[in-house]
Amino acid sequence: MPAIKQPSIALLVRETRQYLKLSQVKLATMLGVSFHTVNRWENGRTRPSPLAMKQIEKLLYQMGESGEALLAKYF
């Protein structure tokens, strides 16, 4: 998986969450992280760990066509 720039990660997380119509709390639960972690990702203060990025990537694959579009856009 190629490295993604910090602002792009924030947008990727936000767009994924919004497409799934999830709150930050619900996305955090799905990914096994805290609400604060998702909030920091979306605000560009921190980056997801490699494990969290794999989980996000897996989630995108599960989303079907829309997830594939986000994969193409950000990866």
HTML snippet that shows the backbone in 3Dmol.js (N, CA, C, O; Angstrom):
<script src="https://3Dmol.org/build/3Dmol-min.js"></script>
<div id="view" style="width:600px;height:400px;position:relative"></div>
<script>
const pdb = `
ATOM      1  N   MET A   1       0.846  -1.167   0.000  1.00  0.00           N
ATOM      2  CA  MET A   1       0.000   0.000   0.000  1.00  0.00           C
ATOM      3  C   MET A   1       0.895   1.236   0.000  1.00  0.00           C
ATOM      4  O   MET A   1       1.740   1.377   0.884  1.00  0.00           O
ATOM      5  N   PRO A   2       0.728   2.138  -0.978  1.00  0.00           N
ATOM      6  CA  PRO A   2       1.553   3.339  -1.031  1.00  0.00           C
ATOM      7  C   PRO A   2       1.201   4.312   0.084  1.00  0.00           C
ATOM      8  O   PRO A   2       0.094   4.293   0.621  1.00  0.00           O
ATOM      9  N   ALA A   3       2.154   5.154   0.418  1.00  0.00           N
ATOM     10  CA  ALA A   3       1.918   6.156   1.455  1.00  0.00           C
ATOM     11  C   ALA A   3       0.949   7.219   0.950  1.00  0.00           C
ATOM     12  O   ALA A   3       1.034   7.659  -0.197  1.00  0.00           O
ATOM     13  N   ILE A   4       0.040   7.618   1.809  1.00  0.00           N
ATOM     14  CA  ILE A   4      -0.933   8.652   1.480  1.00  0.00           C
ATOM     15  C   ILE A   4      -0.569   9.874   2.303  1.00  0.00           C
ATOM     16  O   ILE A   4      -0.203   9.755   3.472  1.00  0.00           O
ATOM     17  N   LYS A   5      -0.669  11.053   1.692  1.00  0.00           N
ATOM     18  CA  LYS A   5      -0.359  12.292   2.404  1.00  0.00           C
ATOM     19  C   LYS A   5      -1.389  12.540   3.506  1.00  0.00           C
ATOM     20  O   LYS A   5      -2.543  12.127   3.387  1.00  0.00           O
ATOM     21  N   GLN A   6      -0.974  13.210   4.566  1.00  0.00           N
ATOM     22  CA  GLN A   6      -1.811  13.456   5.738  1.00  0.00           C
ATOM     23  C   GLN A   6      -3.166  14.081   5.400  1.00  0.00           C
ATOM     24  O   GLN A   6      -4.185  13.564   5.860  1.00  0.00           O
ATOM     25  N   PRO A   7      -3.234  15.173   4.615  1.00  0.00           N
ATOM     26  CA  PRO A   7      -4.560  15.747   4.317  1.00  0.00           C
ATOM     27  C   PRO A   7      -5.459  14.753   3.580  1.00  0.00           C
ATOM     28  O   PRO A   7      -6.674  14.753   3.777  1.00  0.00           O
ATOM     29  N   SER A   8      -4.871  13.914   2.739  1.00  0.00           N
ATOM     30  CA  SER A   8      -5.654  12.931   2.001  1.00  0.00           C
ATOM     31  C   SER A   8      -6.221  11.868   2.925  1.00  0.00           C
ATOM     32  O   SER A   8      -7.337  11.394   2.710  1.00  0.00           O
ATOM     33  N   ILE A   9      -5.474  11.486   3.944  1.00  0.00           N
ATOM     34  CA  ILE A   9      -5.973  10.498   4.902  1.00  0.00           C
ATOM     35  C   ILE A   9      -7.189  11.061   5.623  1.00  0.00           C
ATOM     36  O   ILE A   9      -8.189  10.366   5.804  1.00  0.00           O
ATOM     37  N   ALA A  10      -7.103  12.307   6.028  1.00  0.00           N
ATOM     38  CA  ALA A  10      -8.233  12.937   6.707  1.00  0.00           C
ATOM     39  C   ALA A  10      -9.471  12.925   5.812  1.00  0.00           C
ATOM     40  O   ALA A  10     -10.570  12.613   6.270  1.00  0.00           O
ATOM     41  N   LEU A  11      -9.292  13.262   4.544  1.00  0.00           N
ATOM     42  CA  LEU A  11     -10.416  13.264   3.607  1.00  0.00           C
ATOM     43  C   LEU A  11     -10.933  11.858   3.357  1.00  0.00           C
ATOM     44  O   LEU A  11     -12.143  11.645   3.272  1.00  0.00           O
ATOM     45  N   LEU A  12     -10.032  10.905   3.239  1.00  0.00           N
ATOM     46  CA  LEU A  12     -10.430   9.513   3.026  1.00  0.00           C
ATOM     47  C   LEU A  12     -11.302   9.017   4.179  1.00  0.00           C
ATOM     48  O   LEU A  12     -12.363   8.435   3.953  1.00  0.00           O
ATOM     49  N   VAL A  13     -10.858   9.245   5.398  1.00  0.00           N
ATOM     50  CA  VAL A  13     -11.618   8.799   6.572  1.00  0.00           C
ATOM     51  C   VAL A  13     -12.972   9.483   6.609  1.00  0.00           C
ATOM     52  O   VAL A  13     -13.990   8.828   6.835  1.00  0.00           O
ATOM     53  N   ARG A  14     -12.998  10.786   6.391  1.00  0.00           N
ATOM     54  CA  ARG A  14     -14.258  11.538   6.429  1.00  0.00           C
ATOM     55  C   ARG A  14     -15.218  11.076   5.330  1.00  0.00           C
ATOM     56  O   ARG A  14     -16.400  10.854   5.592  1.00  0.00           O
ATOM     57  N   GLU A  15     -14.713  10.933   4.103  1.00  0.00           N
ATOM     58  CA  GLU A  15     -15.580  10.519   2.994  1.00  0.00           C
ATOM     59  C   GLU A  15     -16.112   9.110   3.200  1.00  0.00           C
ATOM     60  O   GLU A  15     -17.275   8.834   2.908  1.00  0.00           O
ATOM     61  N   THR A  16     -15.270   8.223   3.700  1.00  0.00           N
ATOM     62  CA  THR A  16     -15.712   6.855   3.962  1.00  0.00           C
ATOM     63  C   THR A  16     -16.826   6.859   4.997  1.00  0.00           C
ATOM     64  O   THR A  16     -17.862   6.220   4.815  1.00  0.00           O
ATOM     65  N   ARG A  17     -16.604   7.575   6.064  1.00  0.00           N
ATOM     66  CA  ARG A  17     -17.593   7.638   7.152  1.00  0.00           C
ATOM     67  C   ARG A  17     -18.900   8.253   6.667  1.00  0.00           C
ATOM     68  O   ARG A  17     -19.980   7.749   6.979  1.00  0.00           O
ATOM     69  N   GLN A  18     -18.806   9.338   5.906  1.00  0.00           N
ATOM     70  CA  GLN A  18     -20.012  10.003   5.435  1.00  0.00           C
ATOM     71  C   GLN A  18     -20.776   9.140   4.434  1.00  0.00           C
ATOM     72  O   GLN A  18     -22.007   9.113   4.446  1.00  0.00           O
ATOM     73  N   TYR A  19     -20.051   8.437   3.570  1.00  0.00           N
ATOM     74  CA  TYR A  19     -20.729   7.570   2.613  1.00  0.00           C
ATOM     75  C   TYR A  19     -21.509   6.478   3.342  1.00  0.00           C
ATOM     76  O   TYR A  19     -22.630   6.145   2.959  1.00  0.00           O
ATOM     77  N   LEU A  20     -20.910   5.927   4.390  1.00  0.00           N
ATOM     78  CA  LEU A  20     -21.562   4.871   5.164  1.00  0.00           C
ATOM     79  C   LEU A  20     -22.620   5.418   6.119  1.00  0.00           C
ATOM     80  O   LEU A  20     -23.319   4.653   6.783  1.00  0.00           O
ATOM     81  N   LYS A  21     -22.734   6.746   6.184  1.00  0.00           N
ATOM     82  CA  LYS A  21     -23.693   7.417   7.076  1.00  0.00           C
ATOM     83  C   LYS A  21     -23.478   6.995   8.536  1.00  0.00           C
ATOM     84  O   LYS A  21     -24.416   6.663   9.261  1.00  0.00           O
ATOM     85  N   LEU A  22     -22.209   7.023   8.927  1.00  0.00           N
ATOM     86  CA  LEU A  22     -21.839   6.651  10.284  1.00  0.00           C
ATOM     87  C   LEU A  22     -21.338   7.874  11.041  1.00  0.00           C
ATOM     88  O   LEU A  22     -20.757   8.789  10.458  1.00  0.00           O
ATOM     89  N   SER A  23     -21.570   7.872  12.332  1.00  0.00           N
ATOM     90  CA  SER A  23     -20.960   8.886  13.183  1.00  0.00           C
ATOM     91  C   SER A  23     -19.499   8.489  13.403  1.00  0.00           C
ATOM     92  O   SER A  23     -19.096   7.370  13.085  1.00  0.00           O
ATOM     93  N   GLN A  24     -18.726   9.400  13.938  1.00  0.00           N
ATOM     94  CA  GLN A  24     -17.341   9.069  14.265  1.00  0.00           C
ATOM     95  C   GLN A  24     -17.303   7.951  15.301  1.00  0.00           C
ATOM     96  O   GLN A  24     -16.414   7.100  15.264  1.00  0.00           O
ATOM     97  N   VAL A  25     -18.254   7.950  16.216  1.00  0.00           N
ATOM     98  CA  VAL A  25     -18.315   6.916  17.253  1.00  0.00           C
ATOM     99  C   VAL A  25     -18.555   5.543  16.621  1.00  0.00           C
ATOM    100  O   VAL A  25     -17.896   4.568  16.981  1.00  0.00           O
ATOM    101  N   LYS A  26     -19.499   5.470  15.680  1.00  0.00           N
ATOM    102  CA  LYS A  26     -19.816   4.176  15.066  1.00  0.00           C
ATOM    103  C   LYS A  26     -18.671   3.673  14.185  1.00  0.00           C
ATOM    104  O   LYS A  26     -18.373   2.479  14.175  1.00  0.00           O
ATOM    105  N   LEU A  27     -18.033   4.579  13.449  1.00  0.00           N
ATOM    106  CA  LEU A  27     -16.886   4.157  12.645  1.00  0.00           C
ATOM    107  C   LEU A  27     -15.764   3.667  13.564  1.00  0.00           C
ATOM    108  O   LEU A  27     -15.113   2.662  13.278  1.00  0.00           O
ATOM    109  N   ALA A  28     -15.547   4.373  14.649  1.00  0.00           N
ATOM    110  CA  ALA A  28     -14.511   3.967  15.599  1.00  0.00           C
ATOM    111  C   ALA A  28     -14.790   2.569  16.132  1.00  0.00           C
ATOM    112  O   ALA A  28     -13.872   1.757  16.253  1.00  0.00           O
ATOM    113  N   THR A  29     -16.037   2.283  16.447  1.00  0.00           N
ATOM    114  CA  THR A  29     -16.411   0.962  16.937  1.00  0.00           C
ATOM    115  C   THR A  29     -16.132  -0.098  15.876  1.00  0.00           C
ATOM    116  O   THR A  29     -15.604  -1.165  16.190  1.00  0.00           O
ATOM    117  N   MET A  30     -16.482   0.187  14.621  1.00  0.00           N
ATOM    118  CA  MET A  30     -16.238  -0.759  13.530  1.00  0.00           C
ATOM    119  C   MET A  30     -14.754  -1.076  13.367  1.00  0.00           C
ATOM    120  O   MET A  30     -14.374  -2.209  13.069  1.00  0.00           O
ATOM    121  N   LEU A  31     -13.922  -0.051  13.568  1.00  0.00           N
ATOM    122  CA  LEU A  31     -12.479  -0.206  13.361  1.00  0.00           C
ATOM    123  C   LEU A  31     -11.738  -0.628  14.635  1.00  0.00           C
ATOM    124  O   LEU A  31     -10.543  -0.921  14.590  1.00  0.00           O
ATOM    125  N   GLY A  32     -12.445  -0.657  15.764  1.00  0.00           N
ATOM    126  CA  GLY A  32     -11.812  -1.062  17.018  1.00  0.00           C
ATOM    127  C   GLY A  32     -10.906  -0.003  17.609  1.00  0.00           C
ATOM    128  O   GLY A  32      -9.912  -0.315  18.265  1.00  0.00           O
ATOM    129  N   VAL A  33     -11.261   1.269  17.369  1.00  0.00           N
ATOM    130  CA  VAL A  33     -10.493   2.385  17.941  1.00  0.00           C
ATOM    131  C   VAL A  33     -11.466   3.294  18.687  1.00  0.00           C
ATOM    132  O   VAL A  33     -12.675   3.062  18.671  1.00  0.00           O
ATOM    133  N   SER A  34     -10.944   4.312  19.331  1.00  0.00           N
ATOM    134  CA  SER A  34     -11.812   5.231  20.071  1.00  0.00           C
ATOM    135  C   SER A  34     -12.346   6.336  19.156  1.00  0.00           C
ATOM    136  O   SER A  34     -11.806   6.598  18.081  1.00  0.00           O
ATOM    137  N   PHE A  35     -13.414   6.968  19.616  1.00  0.00           N
ATOM    138  CA  PHE A  35     -13.967   8.132  18.911  1.00  0.00           C
ATOM    139  C   PHE A  35     -12.888   9.192  18.729  1.00  0.00           C
ATOM    140  O   PHE A  35     -12.768   9.796  17.663  1.00  0.00           O
ATOM    141  N   HIS A  36     -12.110   9.410  19.777  1.00  0.00           N
ATOM    142  CA  HIS A  36     -11.080  10.455  19.728  1.00  0.00           C
ATOM    143  C   HIS A  36     -10.047  10.167  18.642  1.00  0.00           C
ATOM    144  O   HIS A  36      -9.529  11.089  18.012  1.00  0.00           O
ATOM    145  N   THR A  37      -9.753   8.896  18.428  1.00  0.00           N
ATOM    146  CA  THR A  37      -8.797   8.520  17.390  1.00  0.00           C
ATOM    147  C   THR A  37      -9.336   8.889  16.017  1.00  0.00           C
ATOM    148  O   THR A  37      -8.624   9.496  15.216  1.00  0.00           O
ATOM    149  N   VAL A  38     -10.587   8.530  15.735  1.00  0.00           N
ATOM    150  CA  VAL A  38     -11.201   8.870  14.439  1.00  0.00           C
ATOM    151  C   VAL A  38     -11.263  10.383  14.279  1.00  0.00           C
ATOM    152  O   VAL A  38     -11.008  10.907  13.194  1.00  0.00           O
ATOM    153  N   ASN A  39     -11.598  11.078  15.346  1.00  0.00           N
ATOM    154  CA  ASN A  39     -11.673  12.538  15.299  1.00  0.00           C
ATOM    155  C   ASN A  39     -10.311  13.140  14.961  1.00  0.00           C
ATOM    156  O   ASN A  39     -10.225  14.068  14.156  1.00  0.00           O
ATOM    157  N   ARG A  40      -9.256  12.621  15.568  1.00  0.00           N
ATOM    158  CA  ARG A  40      -7.903  13.127  15.279  1.00  0.00           C
ATOM    159  C   ARG A  40      -7.496  12.822  13.841  1.00  0.00           C
ATOM    160  O   ARG A  40      -6.835  13.641  13.203  1.00  0.00           O
ATOM    161  N   TRP A  41      -7.885  11.648  13.318  1.00  0.00           N
ATOM    162  CA  TRP A  41      -7.596  11.320  11.916  1.00  0.00           C
ATOM    163  C   TRP A  41      -8.277  12.317  10.996  1.00  0.00           C
ATOM    164  O   TRP A  41      -7.653  12.860  10.084  1.00  0.00           O
ATOM    165  N   GLU A  42      -9.558  12.555  11.238  1.00  0.00           N
ATOM    166  CA  GLU A  42     -10.323  13.440  10.354  1.00  0.00           C
ATOM    167  C   GLU A  42      -9.845  14.883  10.415  1.00  0.00           C
ATOM    168  O   GLU A  42      -9.954  15.618   9.433  1.00  0.00           O
ATOM    169  N   ASN A  43      -9.323  15.286  11.551  1.00  0.00           N
ATOM    170  CA  ASN A  43      -8.825  16.651  11.695  1.00  0.00           C
ATOM    171  C   ASN A  43      -7.354  16.778  11.334  1.00  0.00           C
ATOM    172  O   ASN A  43      -6.770  17.854  11.464  1.00  0.00           O
ATOM    173  N   GLY A  44      -6.750  15.678  10.879  1.00  0.00           N
ATOM    174  CA  GLY A  44      -5.369  15.712  10.411  1.00  0.00           C
ATOM    175  C   GLY A  44      -4.327  15.825  11.497  1.00  0.00           C
ATOM    176  O   GLY A  44      -3.172  16.143  11.215  1.00  0.00           O
ATOM    177  N   ARG A  45      -4.715  15.567  12.745  1.00  0.00           N
ATOM    178  CA  ARG A  45      -3.751  15.679  13.844  1.00  0.00           C
ATOM    179  C   ARG A  45      -2.882  14.437  13.971  1.00  0.00           C
ATOM    180  O   ARG A  45      -1.732  14.523  14.403  1.00  0.00           O
ATOM    181  N   THR A  46      -3.430  13.272  13.592  1.00  0.00           N
ATOM    182  CA  THR A  46      -2.655  12.036  13.620  1.00  0.00           C
ATOM    183  C   THR A  46      -3.002  11.205  12.391  1.00  0.00           C
ATOM    184  O   THR A  46      -3.966  11.484  11.679  1.00  0.00           O
ATOM    185  N   ARG A  47      -2.192  10.184  12.166  1.00  0.00           N
ATOM    186  CA  ARG A  47      -2.416   9.261  11.047  1.00  0.00           C
ATOM    187  C   ARG A  47      -2.842   7.910  11.609  1.00  0.00           C
ATOM    188  O   ARG A  47      -2.425   7.528  12.703  1.00  0.00           O
ATOM    189  N   PRO A  48      -3.669   7.192  10.862  1.00  0.00           N
ATOM    190  CA  PRO A  48      -3.992   5.829  11.297  1.00  0.00           C
ATOM    191  C   PRO A  48      -2.730   4.960  11.281  1.00  0.00           C
ATOM    192  O   PRO A  48      -1.844   5.147  10.448  1.00  0.00           O
ATOM    193  N   SER A  49      -2.669   4.026  12.198  1.00  0.00           N
ATOM    194  CA  SER A  49      -1.558   3.068  12.216  1.00  0.00           C
ATOM    195  C   SER A  49      -1.655   2.199  10.965  1.00  0.00           C
ATOM    196  O   SER A  49      -2.697   2.171  10.310  1.00  0.00           O
ATOM    197  N   PRO A  50      -0.580   1.493  10.629  1.00  0.00           N
ATOM    198  CA  PRO A  50      -0.650   0.586   9.476  1.00  0.00           C
ATOM    199  C   PRO A  50      -1.789  -0.434   9.605  1.00  0.00           C
ATOM    200  O   PRO A  50      -2.444  -0.757   8.614  1.00  0.00           O
ATOM    201  N   LEU A  51      -2.025  -0.940  10.814  1.00  0.00           N
ATOM    202  CA  LEU A  51      -3.112  -1.890  11.025  1.00  0.00           C
ATOM    203  C   LEU A  51      -4.472  -1.223  10.761  1.00  0.00           C
ATOM    204  O   LEU A  51      -5.339  -1.807  10.112  1.00  0.00           O
ATOM    205  N   ALA A  52      -4.645  -0.009  11.266  1.00  0.00           N
ATOM    206  CA  ALA A  52      -5.900   0.709  11.039  1.00  0.00           C
ATOM    207  C   ALA A  52      -6.093   1.010   9.554  1.00  0.00           C
ATOM    208  O   ALA A  52      -7.215   0.948   9.052  1.00  0.00           O
ATOM    209  N   MET A  53      -5.012   1.334   8.848  1.00  0.00           N
ATOM    210  CA  MET A  53      -5.122   1.581   7.406  1.00  0.00           C
ATOM    211  C   MET A  53      -5.566   0.323   6.678  1.00  0.00           C
ATOM    212  O   MET A  53      -6.352   0.400   5.734  1.00  0.00           O
ATOM    213  N   LYS A  54      -5.073  -0.835   7.106  1.00  0.00           N
ATOM    214  CA  LYS A  54      -5.506  -2.106   6.506  1.00  0.00           C
ATOM    215  C   LYS A  54      -7.001  -2.320   6.755  1.00  0.00           C
ATOM    216  O   LYS A  54      -7.721  -2.788   5.873  1.00  0.00           O
ATOM    217  N   GLN A  55      -7.459  -1.977   7.951  1.00  0.00           N
ATOM    218  CA  GLN A  55      -8.879  -2.126   8.279  1.00  0.00           C
ATOM    219  C   GLN A  55      -9.731  -1.176   7.425  1.00  0.00           C
ATOM    220  O   GLN A  55     -10.806  -1.554   6.959  1.00  0.00           O
ATOM    221  N   ILE A  56      -9.255   0.037   7.226  1.00  0.00           N
ATOM    222  CA  ILE A  56      -9.966   1.003   6.395  1.00  0.00           C
ATOM    223  C   ILE A  56     -10.006   0.500   4.955  1.00  0.00           C
ATOM    224  O   ILE A  56     -11.041   0.568   4.292  1.00  0.00           O
ATOM    225  N   GLU A  57      -8.879  -0.001   4.484  1.00  0.00           N
ATOM    226  CA  GLU A  57      -8.816  -0.526   3.120  1.00  0.00           C
ATOM    227  C   GLU A  57      -9.784  -1.703   2.949  1.00  0.00           C
ATOM    228  O   GLU A  57     -10.477  -1.795   1.936  1.00  0.00           O
ATOM    229  N   LYS A  58      -9.831  -2.590   3.929  1.00  0.00           N
ATOM    230  CA  LYS A  58     -10.750  -3.727   3.892  1.00  0.00           C
ATOM    231  C   LYS A  58     -12.200  -3.235   3.856  1.00  0.00           C
ATOM    232  O   LYS A  58     -13.022  -3.763   3.107  1.00  0.00           O
ATOM    233  N   LEU A  59     -12.501  -2.236   4.659  1.00  0.00           N
ATOM    234  CA  LEU A  59     -13.843  -1.650   4.684  1.00  0.00           C
ATOM    235  C   LEU A  59     -14.214  -1.085   3.316  1.00  0.00           C
ATOM    236  O   LEU A  59     -15.345  -1.239   2.856  1.00  0.00           O
ATOM    237  N   LEU A  60     -13.252  -0.431   2.672  1.00  0.00           N
ATOM    238  CA  LEU A  60     -13.509   0.130   1.337  1.00  0.00           C
ATOM    239  C   LEU A  60     -13.830  -0.964   0.329  1.00  0.00           C
ATOM    240  O   LEU A  60     -14.727  -0.800  -0.498  1.00  0.00           O
ATOM    241  N   TYR A  61     -13.112  -2.070   0.391  1.00  0.00           N
ATOM    242  CA  TYR A  61     -13.396  -3.187  -0.510  1.00  0.00           C
ATOM    243  C   TYR A  61     -14.803  -3.735  -0.271  1.00  0.00           C
ATOM    244  O   TYR A  61     -15.493  -4.121  -1.216  1.00  0.00           O
ATOM    245  N   GLN A  62     -15.220  -3.766   0.979  1.00  0.00           N
ATOM    246  CA  GLN A  62     -16.548  -4.277   1.321  1.00  0.00           C
ATOM    247  C   GLN A  62     -17.665  -3.342   0.854  1.00  0.00           C
ATOM    248  O   GLN A  62     -18.813  -3.768   0.732  1.00  0.00           O
ATOM    249  N   MET A  63     -17.342  -2.081   0.594  1.00  0.00           N
ATOM    250  CA  MET A  63     -18.349  -1.098   0.183  1.00  0.00           C
ATOM    251  C   MET A  63     -18.760  -1.252  -1.281  1.00  0.00           C
ATOM    252  O   MET A  63     -19.742  -0.647  -1.711  1.00  0.00           O
ATOM    253  N   GLY A  64     -18.036  -2.038  -2.034  1.00  0.00           N
ATOM    254  CA  GLY A  64     -18.388  -2.228  -3.441  1.00  0.00           C
ATOM    255  C   GLY A  64     -17.873  -1.103  -4.319  1.00  0.00           C
ATOM    256  O   GLY A  64     -16.757  -0.621  -4.128  1.00  0.00           O
ATOM    257  N   GLU A  65     -18.689  -0.682  -5.286  1.00  0.00           N
ATOM    258  CA  GLU A  65     -18.256   0.321  -6.278  1.00  0.00           C
ATOM    259  C   GLU A  65     -17.824   1.638  -5.654  1.00  0.00           C
ATOM    260  O   GLU A  65     -16.815   2.220  -6.053  1.00  0.00           O
ATOM    261  N   SER A  66     -18.581   2.102  -4.685  1.00  0.00           N
ATOM    262  CA  SER A  66     -18.216   3.384  -4.059  1.00  0.00           C
ATOM    263  C   SER A  66     -16.889   3.272  -3.322  1.00  0.00           C
ATOM    264  O   SER A  66     -16.090   4.208  -3.327  1.00  0.00           O
ATOM    265  N   GLY A  67     -16.656   2.129  -2.691  1.00  0.00           N
ATOM    266  CA  GLY A  67     -15.383   1.913  -2.020  1.00  0.00           C
ATOM    267  C   GLY A  67     -14.238   1.822  -3.004  1.00  0.00           C
ATOM    268  O   GLY A  67     -13.136   2.301  -2.739  1.00  0.00           O
ATOM    269  N   GLU A  68     -14.509   1.199  -4.152  1.00  0.00           N
ATOM    270  CA  GLU A  68     -13.480   1.113  -5.191  1.00  0.00           C
ATOM    271  C   GLU A  68     -13.121   2.497  -5.721  1.00  0.00           C
ATOM    272  O   GLU A  68     -11.961   2.771  -6.031  1.00  0.00           O
ATOM    273  N   ALA A  69     -14.124   3.367  -5.821  1.00  0.00           N
ATOM    274  CA  ALA A  69     -13.864   4.738  -6.272  1.00  0.00           C
ATOM    275  C   ALA A  69     -12.961   5.465  -5.270  1.00  0.00           C
ATOM    276  O   ALA A  69     -12.039   6.179  -5.664  1.00  0.00           O
ATOM    277  N   LEU A  70     -13.228   5.281  -3.984  1.00  0.00           N
ATOM    278  CA  LEU A  70     -12.382   5.910  -2.968  1.00  0.00           C
ATOM    279  C   LEU A  70     -10.983   5.307  -2.958  1.00  0.00           C
ATOM    280  O   LEU A  70     -10.000   6.023  -2.765  1.00  0.00           O
ATOM    281  N   LEU A  71     -10.887   3.999  -3.165  1.00  0.00           N
ATOM    282  CA  LEU A  71      -9.568   3.370  -3.260  1.00  0.00           C
ATOM    283  C   LEU A  71      -8.761   3.967  -4.402  1.00  0.00           C
ATOM    284  O   LEU A  71      -7.582   4.283  -4.245  1.00  0.00           O
ATOM    285  N   ALA A  72      -9.410   4.121  -5.558  1.00  0.00           N
ATOM    286  CA  ALA A  72      -8.724   4.677  -6.722  1.00  0.00           C
ATOM    287  C   ALA A  72      -8.319   6.134  -6.473  1.00  0.00           C
ATOM    288  O   ALA A  72      -7.264   6.578  -6.926  1.00  0.00           O
ATOM    289  N   LYS A  73      -9.150   6.855  -5.762  1.00  0.00           N
ATOM    290  CA  LYS A  73      -8.898   8.280  -5.498  1.00  0.00           C
ATOM    291  C   LYS A  73      -7.735   8.488  -4.512  1.00  0.00           C
ATOM    292  O   LYS A  73      -6.931   9.404  -4.681  1.00  0.00           O
ATOM    293  N   TYR A  74      -7.654   7.636  -3.488  1.00  0.00           N
ATOM    294  CA  TYR A  74      -6.694   7.865  -2.410  1.00  0.00           C
ATOM    295  C   TYR A  74      -5.514   6.912  -2.365  1.00  0.00           C
ATOM    296  O   TYR A  74      -4.512   7.228  -1.725  1.00  0.00           O
ATOM    297  N   PHE A  75      -5.590   5.766  -3.014  1.00  0.00           N
ATOM    298  CA  PHE A  75      -4.495   4.794  -2.930  1.00  0.00           C
ATOM    299  C   PHE A  75      -3.776   4.699  -4.222  1.00  0.00           C
ATOM    300  O   PHE A  75      -2.822   3.930  -4.342  1.00  0.00           O
TER     301      PHE A  75
END
`;
const viewer = $3Dmol.createViewer("view");
viewer.addModel(pdb, "pdb");
viewer.setStyle({}, {cartoon: {color: "spectrum"}});
viewer.zoomTo();
viewer.render();
</script>
